């Protein structure tokens, strides 16, 4: 085989991309199979950064009802007993972005509702400015890899919320995300350089 053909063969794996994956994300208060978990159990996919339990609870009568999720709170009594009913908590979920998938292509969407107020959604500690202003509706959020906040490996998504008094809880539903293996611009530059080298080598071999 001619040398430039060997180089071409070596570059083919680099040029093979376009696959898209679904990220491993869950609504609050669901089991691994997506079914709604039993009330009073510990949420399997969200943890509190302060170490307090995250209990699955039913929706309080005044709250917006989720369709495929459950509310979670720091106690089983509609979140109204924890710390006197007045607190700010940070509930975190994670997903792992495999090597080879470009963090800049991550796209995550979902809806959340909180009593009393959803303060922010953080991606790996970075504010996205997303809020949930009340508990009578679900509010959409969108997290984009264009922000530069996502990385290969474990990523954290933090839902910061606040309760003033009485019942308190948070629900996240319809959360889903994708990423693909499209190379970053620097990779395209390397491929272009390699293909240019192949062309130059081919012309020289032809002359000889």
N, C-alpha and C positions, 0 to 999 in steps of 0.2 A: 504494500500500500504506500502511496506517495505521502511524503511528510505532511503536506498541507491537509490531506484527507484525514490523517491521524489527528491533527489539531482540531479539525471540524468535528470529528467523532467525540473528542474530549469535551468540546463545548456544547454538544447537543443536550446533555442533562441540565446545563445551566439555562438553556433557552426553553426548557420544558416547564411551563407554568400556566396558571389559569384556574387551578382548583380552588373551590370555596368550601369552607367548613362552617358548621353551626357551632356557636359557643355554648358551653355547658352552663346555662343559667336557669334559675328557678324562681317562681313566684314565692312570696312569703306563705308559710303555713301549708306546704304541700310535701308529699312523700317523694321518693326518688322517681316514681313512675308518673308524677304529676297530679295524682289524686289528692284531694284535700285531706290534710292530716286531722286526727281527732283533737277536739278541744282539750286543753289542759296539758298537751304534750309539748316537748321542747322542739322548737323549729330545727330542722336538720340541715338547713343551708344558710342561715343567718345567725351571726353572733353579735353580742354587744361588746364594744371595745373596752368598756369598763368591767367586763367579766360577769355582769348580772345575767340571769337566765332570760331567754327569749321564748315566751310561752305563746302557743297557738290559742287564740280566743275567738269566740263568735263575734259577729259585727254587732255593735251597740245599735239599738233601734234608730238613732238619729244619723248613723253613719251611712255613707254610700255602700251599697252591697257589692262585693266583688263577684265575678262570675266563675273564676277558676282559681281562686286563691283564698286565703283566710287572713284575718288581722293577726298581728302579733303584738305583744306588750310585755312589760317587765313583771307582771303578776297575772293571776288567772281571774281576778275580779275587775275586768275591763281596764286594767292598768291604773286604777284609782287609789290603790293602797301604797304603791311603791313611793318611798321618799315623800310621803305626804301628798302625793298627787301632783307635785310640781317638779319638773325635771327636764333636762335636755339629754338625749341619748343618741348614740351613733351605732346603727345596725349595719353590719358589714357582710357582704357576700363576695366570693372569689371565683375566678375561672383561670384556667391555664392556657396560654396561647403558645402553641408548639413552635419550635424553631422552624424557620422556613416560611412562616406566614407573616406577612408584613403588618406591623402594628398600625401603620398609617391607614390601612384598609378596614380597620374595625368599625363596625356600625352596630349600635345597640339602641333599641327603643323599648318603651314600656309605659306603664301608667302607675301613679301612686296617689294615695289618699292618706291624710294624717289628721289626728285630733291631738293637739290643736293645729300645729303648723309644721310643714316640712321646710326646713331651713336651707338645705343645700344637698346636692349629690356630689361626692368627691370621687375622682378617679385617681387611684394611687396617691391620695393626699392632696390632689389639685381640685380646686373649686370649679364647678361647671355652671354655677349660677341658677340651677334648676330649683324651683320651689313648688310646694303644694300648699296653697293658701287656706284651705279649709277641709272639713270632713264630709261635706255634702256632695262632692263630686270626685271623680278620678281625673288627674291631670297628667298629660303626656310629657314624656321626656325623651330626648335623643342625645346620645353620646357618640361623638365621632372621633375616629383615629386621627383626623386632620389636626386635632388639638395638640398632638404630640405627647399625650399623657399615657398612652398604652405602651406596653413593653412585651417582648417575648418572655415567657415564663409566667409566674403567678401575678395576676392583676387583682386589685381590690376595688370594690365599689361600695362606698359608704353612704348610707341614707341618714342624714342628720335631721332629727325631729324634736319637737318640743311640746310638752303638755303643761298647761297653766294650773289646772285644778280639775277635779272630777275625773271622768273616764278619759283614757288616753290610749292610742294605738296607732299602728301604721300597717297599711297593706300595699304590697307591690304586686302588680299582675301584668299579664301579657308581655312579660320581659323576654326578649329574644335578641340574638346577635349573630353576626357573621364576620368572617375575615377571609381574605384570600392570599394566595402566594405570589401576587404580582410583585416583582422586585422593586426596590427603591430606585430613584433616578440614578444613583451612583452605579448600581448594578447594570442598568442599561448602558451606561457609558463604558463599562468594562467589556460588555458583550460587543458593543460597536467597535471598540479598539481591537478586540480579538478578531472580529470578522474582517476589519481592515487589514490586519496583519496577514490573515489567510489569503486575501486577495493579492496583496503584495508578494507573498511567497509564491503563489500560483503563477503570477506573471514572470517572476524571475526564473522559476523552474521551466516555464514554457520557452523562454528565450534560450536557456541553456540546452 
